[in-house]
């Protein structure tokens, strides 16, 4: 299945006007160009690593020329004067509908809309969005990344490209999710510190500058989506039946909250399931940094400890199949269906934990870091 990635770009002279209280016109244009080139470089790498097809859709000839410089397709926006009069959101959504039709004509299996103002986005984020879509076993699917305010849409992957009507604008995250529910489209919410930061307002710019000046080991600026290399021996240990993960999340008061959870390990991530109203679920949505331990209480004593980043993988009815797979490690087959039905009576969520630093202990010998 081919992924097409489209970066919508408004006229560069009109961009980032909401930053005018802190930046003059010349500085705003320079920032816009810097952000655009960063986005194009990320898409260019996705073309090489994922075999994706990248494009820019814009009415600005300079933006289209920049797309071609990076080996991307330039799509001339066809918006009419009536659409421009209706406002920027109507113009943007019409341009994206045009892009979706273009992708469909070119046999795209899926379409990713990637805004041009995400200063922290990396190729790993594109890969994570793509991998998340592959875990949605449905003909029609959506992976959506909200902004840091849980209101706007900072990345949107749809399968097929014309699966839904684009609703970018105020509160677009909730409107896209509601539309997916209404149309019966399987969807996954991908929360990420990097995808969550877009530069629209002075406060966004200040946050970005603070990240740039922070310790380079900060989670926000690291490529956490790659995860560590857990070797075959560690994978075999993790697959032992009955082992529990002791998961530590960060409460709003700053203190740790530790609780045992069921898990499965696959594709480099740990999947866990919990009721949506549990403290650990609320904690991970507020602060995705976690720590956990998985160890055996029988000889030979051994285990793993790790830190990592949690991301919401599925919620509501869309979490049923993943919940079933997790429960199957702990519940006898004869009781599995009734257990899953019982668990799904309350709103449920599934999180993926991408491990950042893993240490193995016990009978493997002295503590050995698997990754850093």
Buried (B, 14 or more C-beta within 10 A) or exposed (E): EBBBBBBBBBEBEEBBEBBEEEBEEEEBBEBBBEBBBBBBEBBBBBBEEBEBBBBBBBBBEBBBEBBEEBEBBBBEBEBEEEBEEBEEBBBBBBBBBBBBEBBBEEEBBBBBBBBBBBBBBBBBBBBBBBBBBEBBEBEBBBBBBBBBEEEBBBBBBBBBBBBBEBBBBEBBBBBBBEBBEEEEBBBBBBBBBBBBBBBBBBEBBEBBEEBEEEEEEEBBBBEBBBBBEBEEEBEEBBEEEEBBBBBBBBBEEEEEBEBEBBBBBEEBBBBBBBBBEBEBBBBBBEBBBBBBBBBBEEEEEBBBBBBBBBBBBBBBEBBBBBBBBBBBBBBEEEEBEEBBEEBBEEEBBBBBBBBBBBBBBBEBEEEEEBBE
